[in-house]
Amino acid sequence: MNRVINEIERMFPNAKCELNHSNEFELVIAVMLSAQTTDAAVNKLTKDLFKKYLEPTDYLMVSDNELESDLRRIGLHRRKAASIKAASKMIFNDYNGVVPNTRQELMKLPGVGRKTANVVLGVAFDIPAIPVDTHVERVSKRLGLAEQDDNVLVVEKKLMGRIPKSKWNKLHHQMIFFGRYHCLARKPHCEVCKLLEYCNYISEK
């Protein structure tokens, strides 16, 4: 386990959240937009979006059609527009326009699941959390940190038990980078990987 963690840390020492944002609210919106969409595509969209929409009330003041149009460049834009409006309304009405900083409260927001809540906790508030996205899940299962039939919650719980809490926030980004740029879903860079002895992907080929 330590060998796996150390190698991932060595490979990506400067890993961090790649969604551009300047405050907690923008991060919530960016993570909501990133569902089934790349961070790069979200960043292209939010470059202009965050100039137009600065706070929750800005999303509430436009029509559904206008917001959907502003999000049209990414997938599931209608569903995401509805969730963003509903979440903005709750943040404004229930939390005085301030993004809450507990998982329980964050997950009350429409469109915010456990992974999104964990991202916001770790990135915006520096509260230890391990968001399990597709990269973290894949890497965990390939390297034997979780079983193939584990769901994302089980993967998260296993990682929380095996990784020192002080490393959760940083290592989750490093695992994302490892999965995004090295241990790809298709054609991973096995030929240069130093963790092959732990890898289930290689043993199953």
Secondary structure, DSSP 8 states (H G I E B T S, - for coil): -HHHHHHHHHH-TT----S--SSHHHHHHHHHHTTTS-HHHHHHHHHHHHHH--SHHHHHSS-HHHHHHHTTTSTTHHHHHHHHHHHHHHHHHHSTT----SHHHHTTSTT--HHHHHHIIIIIH--------HHHHHHHHHTTSS-TT--HHHHHHHHHHHS-GGGHHHHHHHHHHHHHHTS-SSS--GGG-S-GGG-HHHHH-
